[in-house]
Amino acid sequence: MTPTAGPAQGDHRATYREVLAEPRFRLLFSTRTVAITADALRITTFSVLVFSSTGSALLSAVAFGIGFIPQLFGSLLLGSLADRLPPRALITGGYALTCATALLLAVVRMPVAASLGVVALVSLATPVFHGASSRLVAQSLKGDAYVLGRSLSNIASAGAQVFGLALGGAAVAALGPRRALAVSAVLYFGCALAVRVRLPRLEAGEFGGTPGGDSGAVRASLRGAGLLLRDRTVRRLMLAQWLPVALVAGAEGIIVAYAGERQFAPGWYAVLMGCLPVGMLVGDLLVGRFLRPRTRERLVVPLAALAGLPLIGFAAEPGVGVSSGLLLLSGLGYAYGLGLQRPFLDALPQDGQGQAFGLLGSGSMTLQGVGPVCLGVVAAGIGTGGAIALAGGAVAITAGWILTWHLPAIGGPDANSAT
């Protein structure tokens, strides 16, 4: 199947219709959206299951985040497989493995430590499956169509997470946590079946990968990760996509505590937490749909600053209305990442894209898990409002750092060689 969506370069503005017209992307996009819904359902339900078994808020929190941090280690140790193995087998296997995990948690009454270990172990392989899928998308969509594909994925991801959380609450209430886990297993199975039936069989070399290889997977993965992180352009573009998101996630993680400290009415914390994803949805839609590629890339720094500057207002400990507006504005700034997609893709080696995408995703997930912990420690010393403001200031400083190397490269012929 030949990629069809969009030109490879220039300032052509693609449309969502063009992107969705590409069959390969449409399949991967739809199954990934369903899988994100299943992820939110499984993670929330597993956390509820652990809490109901132990009564421990700490273990419940560990259950919620246990699948995030191991992903970085999985990317470092196994990431090269995303470029060395056929994508259909990898993606199908990934959904099948998560299906089996959810089913195991639903059916087998294991000790809590064992169930946490199972989830952590399976998450080691997650970057491999996601890396293969992301690489296939990058090979299928060209130029601005690729950026619009990422925009669509961001929008669908935010919506799927919200829907998955709501579905989790309803499923637990109606069926209990174990049967709710079985529902997530059914969703994963559907994704695996769809990919197995509808995605053509491709060898690694047919979509730009490196089939086989003489060295072992771990050695090749460590060498590949080292090459990626030693490349200053790739490293900077990864950090630029990691740091603001991790810092804002850290601020988001203490919103509940902030609402409690300010004695907001019960339920208002949910409204506050919903403002960020709503802002993200609107920002991605507006920036992705209505701005030309070079304009998006020129707006990386202002939008990154927008993600942080409103949070500084929490130093004044505002009420519900102002807090909601500040979080909504911060969410709009998340669209800065769309302007980094083309430079990042162009900076990657052709035979290491799968590992690079896996490393990008796993690093982001890990830092988003660490961010709330770090901000929680800071909040214990200076209060939640001050901690949120500090996170916003750090995002603004990060935007200033991006300014020192990003703007001279935007739109020019040497954009890929910015140093």
N, C-alpha and C positions, 0 to 999 in steps of 0.2 A: 504494500500500500504506500503510495507516494504522498508525502506531506503536501498539503494544498493551501493552508491558510496563511495568506499575507506575504509580503515581500520581506526579504531578509534584512533590508537596511533602509536608510532614508528617513524622512519625516512623515511618511504615510500614517494616517490615523486609522487603525483597524476598527471594526465594529464587533459587538458581541455576537451578532448573527454570523459573521465570517468565522469567528472562533468556534462556535457551536456547530458549524457546518463540517468541521473536521471529525470524521467518525472515531478516530483513535482517541482524540481528546475528549469527545463527548462520552465515550465509554468510561474512560479513566476518571473524568470529572464526576459523573453520576455515581459510580461505585464508591469513589472516595467520599463524596458527600454522605452517602448512606453509612459508610464506615465511621465517619466522624460522629454521626448521630449514635451509632452503636458504641463508640468509644465513651462518649459522655454518659450514656446509659449504664455501661459496664462499670466505669470508674465510680460514678455516684453510688450505684447499687452495691458494689463491693465495699465501699466505705461504710454504707449503712449496715451491711452484713457483719463487718468486723466490729462496729460499735455495738450492734445488738448482741454479739457473742461475748464481748469483753467489757462493755460499759466504759471503755477508755477513749476519751477524746483524742489523746495523743496517737494511739494506734489507728484510730479512724482517719486522722490527718495523714499518717504514714501510708495508709492504704490508698488514700486519694492521690498521693504524689509518688508512690513507689515505682510507677512505670516511666517516670520522666528522667531522673538522673542517670540510670544505667545506659540510656540511649547513647550518650557521648562515648562511653567505653565501647559500646557495640560498634559505633561508627569507626573508632580508631582501630579496632581489632578485626572487624569483618567487612568494613565498608567497601573494599575493593571488589567484593562479590557482585555488587550492583553493576559493575562494568564487565564482569567475567562470565556471568551466567545468563541464559535466555530470559528475557523480561517476563514472558507469560508465565513461566514456571515460578519465577520469584514472586510475582505479584499474587498469583493464585495461591502459592504456598503461604504467603504472608497472611492473607485473609483466612485460609484454612487453619493456620496455627492459632490465630487469635480466636477463631470460632471454637477450636478444641479447648483453649484455655478457659473461655467463658463457660463452656459446657462442663469442664472439670470442676470449676468453682461452684457451679450450680448443683452438681450431682454428688460430688464427693465431700464429705464432712472432714476436712483436714484441720490440723492445728493451725492457728493463725500464722505462726512463723512459717510454716510450710506453704500456706497459700500466698503469703507475701513473697516468699522466695520464688514461687512459680511465676508470678507476675513480673518480678524483677528479671528473671532469667529470660523470659520470652521477649521482654522489651529490649534486650541486647540485640536482637535480630531486626527490630523495627526499622532502623535506618537503612538496612539493606533493601527491604521491600519498598520503602518510600523513595529511596534514591533511584531505584530502577524505574519506578513510575514517573518521577520528576524528569529523569533523563529522557524517557520516551516522549513526554509532553514537549520538552525542549526540542526534540528532533522532529516533532510533528507540526509545531507552530513556529513560524518564522517572523522575525522583526517585531513590529508592534503587536501582532497577533499573540505572540508569546506573553507580552506584558499584560494584554487584556485577559489572557487565559489565567494568569496569576491573580489578576483583579477579581475575575469571576470566582476563582477558588477561594480567595479571601472572604468574599461576600457570602458564598455558600457555607464556608467553614464556620463563620460567626453565627449564621442562622441555624446551622445544623447543631452546633453546641448548645444554643439556647433551647432548641426543640428537644435535643437529647436529654437535657437536664429536666425539662418539663415531663417528657415521656418517662424518665426514670422515677420521678416522684409519683406519677400516676400508676406506673406498673408496680412499684413497691406497695403502694396503698391497696391496689386491687389484687395483686398476685402474691405478694411477699417477695423478699430479696432474691431468693434462689430461683424462683420461676422468672423473675425479672431478668436475671442473668441469662436464663435460657432464651429469652426474647432477643437479647443482644447477640447470642450465638446464632440464632436464625438469620439475623440481618447480615452477620459476617459470612455465613454460608451462602446467602444469596449473592453477595459481592464476589466470592470466590467462583461460584458457578457462572456468573455473567462474564467474568474475565476469561475463564477457561473456555467458554463456548464462543465468545465473540471476538476475542483478541487473536489476531493471526499468530502463528508460531514463528518467532524470529530468533535467530541465533544472535549472540552478542555482537558479532561483527556486522550484522545487517542493520543495526541501529546505532552504529558508531562506537560500540564497545570493544573490549579486548578479550576475545574468546580464550578460554583456557589460561595458559600462562605456566611458566616453568616453576615459579616460586610458590610457596604455600600462601594460603589466604591471609593468615595473620601477618606474615612478613610483608606481603604485597600491600596490605592495608596500612600498616605502620609506615612503610616507605611512601605510599601515596599521600597519606595525611601529612607527613613531614614535608613533602614537596609542595603541597597546597599551602600549608601554613608558613613556609619559608618564602613564598612568593608575596612580596609586599602589597601588590595590588589586590590579590585575592584575600589576603589577611585583612587589609583595611576594609574591603567591601563586606566581608563577613562580620567584622566587629561593628561596622556601621548598621548592619541589620540586626545584630544581637543586642547591643547595649541599650538603645532607647526603649526597645520592647521589654527587656528585662527590668529596667528601672520603673517603667509605668506599671508593669505587672506587679512589682513589689509594692507600689503605691496602692494598686487595686486590692492587694491582699490584706491591707489593714483598713479598708473602708468600713467593714463591719465594726471593727473596734472604734473607729472614729465616730460612727453613728451612735455607738453606745456611750462613748465619753461625752458627746454633745446631747445625749438623752433625747434623740429624735424619737418620734412615735414609732411603735412596732411596725415593721414592714417597710419603712422608708429606706433601710439599708439595701433592700432588693432594688428599689428604684435607682438609687445611686449606682449600684453595680451594673445596672442595665444601661446607664448612660454611655459608658465607654464603648461597648459593642455597637450601640446605635450610631455613635459618632464614627466608628470604624466603617460601618456599612455605608453611611452617607458619603464619607470621604473617599472611599474606594470607588464608589459609583460615580461621583462627580469628577474626580481626577482621572480615573480610568477611561470614562466615556467621553468627556468633553475637552480634554487637553491633548495637544499634540505631543509626540514622544519627547522632542527636545525641550518643550515647555515643562513637562513633568520632571525631566532631569535637572533643569535649572531651578526647580522649586524644591529640590531635595532638602536643602538646608533650611529654608523658611518653614517647610512643613514639619521637619524634625524638631525645630524650635517650638512650633505650635503644639507638638505633643508634650513638651515639658513646661513651657512658660505658664500656662493656666494653673498648673498644679502648685506653683509658688504661692498662689492666692490662698492656699489652705493654711498658710502661716497665720492668717488673721482668723482662723477657725470660723468660717462662714456658716450660715444656716443651710437648710435643705435646698432652697431655691437656687442660691448662688453656687453651692457645691455641685448641684446637678448641671448647671451651665458650664462650670469649669471642667467637669469631667467630659461633657459632650464635646467641648472645644478640643480637649486633649485627644479624644478619640479621632477627631477629624485629621489630626496630624499624622496618624498612623499611615496615611496614604503616601508618606515620604518614601516608603519602601518600593513603590512602583517605579520610581525614577532610578532605582539602583538595579533593576532586573536586567536590562540589556547590558550595561557595563559589566555586571557580574558574569553573565553568561558568556560574553565575549572574552572575558579574562581567563576562562577555564580551559585547561588542556582538553583536546577532543577525546582522548582515551581515558579521562578521569572524571567526566561529568557526573556520573552516577554517585561516585564516592563523595564528590564535592557537595552535591545536593543533600546527600545523607548527612554529611558533617554539618552543613548549614542548618538543617532542621533539628538535628539532635543537640547541637550547641545551643540553639535558641530555646528548645524545650528545657534543657538542663538549667540554663540561666534564669528562665522564667520560674523554675522551681526553687532556685536559690534566692532570687530577688525578694520574695515575701519574707523569707526567714531573716535575711539581713535587715530589711526595713523594720521587721518586728523587733529585732534587738535594738535598733536605733530608737524606735518609738518608746521603748521602755525607759529610755533616758531623757528624751526631749518631748515626748508626747506624740500622738498620732498626726496631728496637724503639722507639727514641725517636721516629722519624718516624711510626710507626703510632699511638703514644700522642698525638702532637701532632695528628694528624688527628682522633682521637676527641675530644680537647678542643675542637677547632674545631667539630665537630658539636654538642657540648653547648652551646657559646656560641651557635651558630645557633638551637638550640632555645630558649635564653633570649631571643634576639631575637624569635622568633615569639611567645613569651609576652607580649611588650610590646604586641602589637597584635591577636593572634588571639583570646584567650580572651574578652574582653568581647563579641565579636560572635557567639560560638557559641550557636546555638539560638534567638537572638532575632530579631525581625522586621527588624532593621537589619543582618543579617549581611553583606549584600552591600555595605554602604557603609563597612566598617571602614577606618579611615585611620591 
